[in-house]
């Protein structure tokens, strides 16, 4: 009867129910669409960057070609068919119109080659080979060159370091190539042909399910993360439901009848767990059937739906436990709603929904282990990305269930201590 | 008549309060009584009822209801008593029938018996044709009547009523009072608080006038009036015992 009462209460608040089911869907579609570009290869959306070329040499051309070939950037070298100056680039970036500019200094290619030639010549001479270069050119001082990078102050640190690493790598490759070429020239091209391809290459080994590689994509990462986020938002309507009972006076009736508080809470748990699972299946259905129509990869749940449902069930229990505790302690909706919303966002943040746990500072990584959203997320990733079995999920499922038991017990104890005669 | 409620040296001091809401309060209520608990605001009436209903923990003292105490028999006591709080303790978005079916089920009533009881009670209090309307659409008087039914569906031996007629029109008030009298005739002991002294004078068989957590006087309405010089009615007794000063408190 308690479950039916909760069902009726929800049914009569259709606006609330629609919000409860619709908003998570809007959230998951929006976030996945936005984050999709991070995982896509052969990207359509590219970040425009400014390239100011005072060098007009081999280095700047190679840099330009490499940037142009990249999936991430589109290179802008002129405004209104007029070559961009450093001052213009600086102004455009610092005002936020562009996210970054690269300034290649004049004579970079010439000076780089000169520096390399000098170094190679020294080595070759010390080894007793021909010193024709020395006769060709007079050794002169070559000053160190500086490639300037301007970043929009709003650009995140991770983006900056990523770009700086990429440019550093490109320039290193150019330098290496130039060194090899210089040696070849010095030693006589026909006698010394250097293999200039990288000796060490990388191969990513990707986990497989049924002999099919599980390629990470935005959907595989976002759907579990934001599904969990939505599931935990059940804390707000549940705690409001309990606070309303106090303010309406129905709480007095519930306390003065012979049915124990445990039964009343069990009724709420069952009803809200059903809602969590409906939310979960709706989001999974959207990710499987709607995403392909939005240009997103579909969620691959092949053979995993049962395990995913188990994770959703236990995550739902953890969220409900938290909601019950909050609803028991809070006296007004003004207390429960903002606290519930904020704490869910904090749990999501420390749980790794936005920033992966491995990218967090050490202290936060430790704290992250205490977020039920982290346990749920890891369990989902175990299923979807690491080919985990039920056995692999047990530690996370145990923690989620323990969280439910602890929070619900605290709520019952608090209630008993506060009110019992 | 044997006492159905025995209260012995009951005291309650709320956190942060300077004065006791109940101060060494002792009293018996006999089975079959309609017992009026009267007093100005802050007298300790609601505290006493809240303690007897198991909602508030007393600081000291003890009490029994129908010979049972809470420590050992909480559920049994709850089964034997009904509570009608001052607030409309109903779910506004549920219909009258849905509310009553739910609260009835909390007392172990179910199936056809529960359905029949709900229908009969709604009919007796003139609400049957509104059974499937949501509580939020009801007037104050209608809500009061549903509120009353929710507390008596399980035929309690003891019924606690906190201001059951506050804010209702004369018609609803009469229906409620008549219904309660019928209930009392069938054996339910009623403990009732009210600020309507004329209503209490007509309705109650026994009255206790309490103030500042202690009993000032108790007896039948007739005895109380007779014992107070120049008193024509219960209001005179009340003023004579509790004074005329305002009792606003935060």
Interface residues (C-beta under 8 A of the other chain):
Chain A: X1 X2 X4 X5 X8 X9 X12 X13 X248 X249 X250 X251 X252 X253 X254 X255 X256 X257 X258 X259 X419 X420 X421
Chain B: X51 X53 X54 X55 X56 X57 X58 X70 X74 X75 X76 X78 X79 X81 X83 X85 X86 X87 X88 X89 X90 X91 X92 X93 X94 X98 X101 X102 X103 X105 X106 X107 X108 X134 X150 X151
